[in-house]
Amino acid sequence: MSPHTVAATHAVVHHHQRHHAPPPRRRRSPCHGRGGVRAAAATATTPSGASTTTDTPSAAFWDYNLLFRSQRAESRDPVSLRVTEGAIPPDFPSGTYYLAGPGMFTDDHGSTVHPLDGHGYLRAFRFGAGGEATYSARYVETAAKREEHDEDGGSASSWRFTHRGPFSVLQGGSRVGNVKVMKNVANTSVLRWGGRVLCLWEGGEPYELDPRTLETLGPFDILGLAAGDKAAARDSGGEAATRHHRRPWLQEAGIDVAASLLRPVLSGVYRMPARRLLAHYKMDPKTNRLLMVACNAEDMLLPRSNFTFYEFDADFALVQKREFVLPDHLMIHDWAFTDNHYVLLGNRIKLDIPGSLLALTGTHPMIAALAVDPSRQSTPVYLLPRSSEAEAAGRDWSVPVEAPPQMWSMHVGNAFEERDDDARGGVTTTIRLHMSGCSYQWFHFHRMFGYNWHNKKLDPSFMNVPRGRERLPRLVQVSIDLDKRGACRGCSVKRLSDQWTRPADFPAINPAFANRRNRFVYAGAASGSRRFLPFFPFDSVVKADVSDGSARLWSAAGRKFVGEPVFLPTGGTREDDGYVLLVEYAVSDHRCHLVVLDARKIGERNAVVAKLEVPKHLTFPMGFHGFWADE
């Protein structure tokens, strides 16, 4: 937002604080029995105990937009964090919590971009051995950021967006003929592996930053690194380029021709990389490997998907590389793995010809070229062989398991396999996934985060549709039973928790339990305490117990929202021995706190262990994904 917009925002919010609302009606808790969940109060409370009105359409609109307010300030030198509640516990480990996300949305020439196209802004919360905590934050110096940010003026530095980004439209820049549509902003996730800190984006190579200073070191060509290490992967028996044909050869040949024509156009005109690395990665604690996946640029426009999986050891040496070609038009955001499989929950998409033409004119974002494809009432789950054992089973992996019902896959918390030997000597393998998904009816390329390129604002009403709660993101468990030859004997989808029925996303677990049976899943959730923001942004953390279906909730009070939870284990014997870290955003007084929750006490009054305040001039916007790294 421009300074004038921010000032107007403040005025509107405080204006609505002056009026008192009638007391909220009592609401029945959505969960009952052991571990029941209680919704947070619908009104905020001032230090004097007075209740203030917060639940109006106008307040909801501005609260939502404040969460994505542009941040021009950086903190290159670490600043001390003040503990405002509780204390950092003695067993809290030394390390750094990195939080990636967008920082700049509005330039100085009238353009406002989608949150997914905002320039990457990395935050670091560091904890020393003596309980000291510091904070620093810097922009990722991508090529796009250097082009669009003029720092010559110092405090008067200016921004001018020249790249549209896949999801945005420029108001103050050129439209027709502007082929700068891909803007690698390195804003989606962050990773520390092999001594490197990498900020990732969904459509390009990661950027490497100094782990201590957060200075950008430059692009990290991880796919080029893998290409140069093919011999190592081949020697380990880990490279496979495989394709199964389910179409007539003439149709396949036509797709081959289309792909060969598209590649030079996408790379030469639109400057897209030949392969785009997905921003979500996985870590296998059993093998101490980093797993990543890439797909081809032309996959977005063709009814065929190419996926290449990479596995790196602790020194970033390539251990395994496997390539698969699937006869399906898919969009993959997150994925999963087990001992023997890479697991893709396919979101079916299709080319939108009218939208493509409008996107080329610059009047619509480039994502308008795609549309969701709800023609099939199921969710394709591709089980791709990771191990030689799975490959030897002979299953045609190009044929997906069709999971009921139709569901758009959002994020995966965990996946694992369990083997069962029955009395007759048969072997059944069950693959279970703990994940979040929403309906195809709710998911909309044009309106994600409520971005409206016509009025340069974010509209929260789309994210809070009044009907059809089942359409919004929810936590589910997918179970797939395979026989000894890998054939599917059954597939089911059910709620992850019987007690939690409200929207939730960003599932997280104790990382030590990745790729094996876990009991607890933590996720961002909606308490439903605000009438006009009942579903998103999230204001709570839910702890779901998969073993008995119960759920426990911690909620932020008043006009506060929370980001993605991250589990920090402390090495105890129980799975929930540890802390849950998350950032709390208080729009009422424009402050942010890093909240430390005792994972075992979520649902109790004393769940908050400590709150650490971020300096006020460095607060906002809301982050995306975080990563904890031990020192």
C-alpha angles and dihedrals in degrees: 000000000000118000089257092053092049092051091051089048092055091049094053095048095049091044090061092048091068095068123077121227126215113260112277119255116252112261126207112241113251090225131051139183126028112008092010119178126237121203117234120250116277095226134056122238124221121219088261091055097251117143117233129201113252105146105087130114091247094049090048091051095051095040089056093048092047089061088064099041114144116257116213097171125088130192105214092164113058115252125204118255119227118224106226098175133026120340139273103267121240093242094053105123126235112254148096131276108208118197121192126196145120121297110176123051106150126051130199095260104061103274124127119186133204115269089248088059096047116119114266116263117186122202126193126198108192125196121196130204093261095054095263115146128196136180133213134169134187139168118251105247097226122167089255092052092052090051095047102040125069110199097175091098094059107206088009093056114149138216126212118176113219097161117074097203120212095282105037145076122212116231099182099034137067116290112179111066094009101137095172091106101136113072115178100208097165091221108128110075142353131218137186113201135144091007092303131112112212129187111206136204130191097246111035149025121306123256119231121223132188107262093224107032098028088225111156111247095186141261116333109216097210094161091050088049089053092047090054092052099053092122092060092051092047092049089055091052090245106120119091130159106192137168130180117200120222096158132072111274092243091057091048090050090052091053089049090054092047091050092050090052095046098049098069091043094051094044099036103037103024096030095228119159115248089240125029119209116221114237094227116083132176136219123212109206091190093064099019090235134145113224123202136168135206135187134196123270094234092055090087091065103036135066091243132079128207117198127183119189121202129194120195130188125227091281095050093255113148111249102169138010126183129177127201134182116204125194094227138093103238143164115207122191103161132011143176143226140206133186091280108020147050106219123210122184101202122220105203116224137170139203114267106209098190090045090050091056092048091048091054090055091057093237092106130037118262091249086071086081087075134059134183115261110221094169094115121058097218142065118249113226114192116203105198118189114255097169134046088243092061091045092050091054087077098223116158097243092186088073108078128217105247106224120198128266123029107261136168107228115231113168136346122220100184145338131194143162130237124191124212124191110201127207092262093059095258122140123217124186118200119200114200127192127191107202149132126251141168136199126275087235092062100039110085125174093207096051109036109147086008092279111176113187092190098067099020093238138111112244112208093192092082091055090050105047108179096224136048104035088185088067093068127079113293137171116257141168118225116201123191122184117205129186123224091277092052096252115146113250096177145341130203138177122202139158115284089224127025090207099050114070101151124099117285138164144167097062114201134181140186098288091222087069096055112130093015137075112296130187104199132054123185121200144166108261145179119243091194092227095133118067096210097037100036099142111022143063093040119239101181148048118230122201109204120198106211093191096066105009095245125139137202126197140208115190134190111234125237124346096355131120133190138218132217115319119233122197118226112193121211098198099257126147095252124077091234095049099123146052135285115223124201139150118245117208115204108195092180093072100012096247136134129207133189103227122207113200127189100237092211093054101049105134093035128097094246097051093116110086097176144346120207119196122226113218107269097238089057099050124120161029109106115256128228116212132000140197133203118215123188117224 
